[in-house]
Amino acid sequence: MKNDMTIYDIAKLAGVSASSVSRVVNGKPGVNRVTREKIQQLLREHNYVPDSNARNLVMQSTHTIGILTDDIDTLHQVEGAHRVEYELMRNGYYCFSRYIGRGSDAVEKGMIDMARHRVEGAVCLGDAFRDVEAVTYAVKRHLPNTPVVMIHNTMTFPLPNIYSIGADEKEGIESCVDFLARRGRRNIILVVNKNRISGPLIRASFDAGLKRNPGVQGTVYNGIPDTVDGGEQLAFQLLREHPEADGLICTTDLIAIGVLNILKEKGVPVPQKISLLGEHNSSFCETCRPRLSSLDAMIMMSSIMGARTMLDVLNGREPSHHVTLRMTIVERGTT
């Protein structure tokens, strides 16, 4: 009877990478004699029988990595996916992308698609992959022996073949409040874009930032469309409802640029009267005047690190399973 042990279980017991176990299973070179004998002993003890996915980790000839994303309209996610693809392809891998959406079964359907394509690894970007239970179930069922890397994701997953790299948004939003408070801003507005799954975390972080800055007042606007037009419409509302506002944190750069357009149109001096921060530090920050200050969500860095994590696993090196980056504020003309 086949044992339920996976190559990751054997690797953990042997204190080596899954790729090393796979090389031994498939009779490939690259593992020293002592380590090979240790792995072989464990394989015998646990009656390990390799399945097709385990063999594919080393033997698959297509060198294919699948990229899953749940959003094709969000700029930072598109840019991140492109960066991952570039890093992997320049190292000899073929990549293909799949859009999974955010339905209740989207994550599992995505993993099934990866298994059908016999990928050597899967890279996942998007809020849908923050559901630890759904991801763990789908990976364990469909890709138990395949490395899966979560990018822009700070969740910790219980499976040994899942890796995550992301930035600390909680600390990032709190640092924005601190940043504005140090500049004497006392009436700060937080603007959260529509369908932001991390919205509750962002609002809680904003409240925490206010609490550690006595005398600073805060107001939150939720559900704003992630477009320049959405920011422009919001700006009219803010000028009517909160003319006292002197600091603004927008959770996307496009919304912030829309707000900036109307503030300039209405003769409100930026940053003299109101300081303005976006989030993501996208290329759009350089297109407006004054140029937009923005919280760098480390999209490019986490994408590059995610691709390199995948390459490390596939080349027999064992990287960290969980990496959290620190967001930084890139100051330009609007602050």
Secondary structure, 3 states (H helix, E strand, C coil): CCCCCCHHHHHHHHCCCHHHHHHHHCCCCCCCHHHHHHHHHHHHHCCCCCCHHHHHHHHCCCCEEEEEECCCCCHHHHHHHHHHHHHHHCCCCEEEEEECCCCCCHHHHHHHHHHHCCCCEEEEECHHHHCHHHHHHHHHHHCCCCCEEEECCCCCCCCCCEEEEEECHHHHHHHHHHHHHHCCCCEEEEEEECCCCCHHHHHHHHHHHHHCCCCCEEEEEEEECCCHHHHHHHHHHHHHHCCCCCEEEECCHHHHHHHHHHHHHCCCCCCCCCEEEEECCCHHHHCCCCCCEEEECCHHHHHHHHHHHHHHHHCCCCCCCEEEECCEEECCCCC
